[in-house]
Amino acid sequence: MGPKTQVVPVVLLADDSAVARLAVARRLRAEGFEVLERASADPPPEGALARVACCLLDLDLGDADGSEFARTLLARRAELPVAFFSSSGSLDLLARARALGPVFAKPAELDAAVAWVRRSVRGSPR
């Protein structure tokens, strides 16, 4: 029998800011995760979504609000853990997001967001 293959957890990261997306993706990869990046609320193909362990979404995606994108994803996979990493100050948007998952302030709470990803992913590398 060959060596056991380790499955690397996949995190869906959506942020319309290329700079923010790059910084967060780099950090998640350093933690041992595979990152599926999206620059908009365009959902990944079904096969890719099936591999996602959790989602970290910006609330202001440019073409949509992150809570609506989360609802689209949850309609396809109801059990998918979702959190938000955002600098949005809109109380209405924050309230809608908090109904779906935790909200972390960008950039100050990056460590807390990464800790949430670790807790949310079974078989986390750390």
Buried (B, 14 or more C-beta within 10 A) or exposed (E): EEEEEEEBBBBBBBBBBEEBBEBBBEBBEEBBBBBBBBBEBEBBEEEEBEBBBBBBBBBBBEEBBBBBBBBEBBEEBEEBBBBBBBEBEEEEBBEBBEEBBBBBBBEEBBEBBBBBBBEBBEEBEE
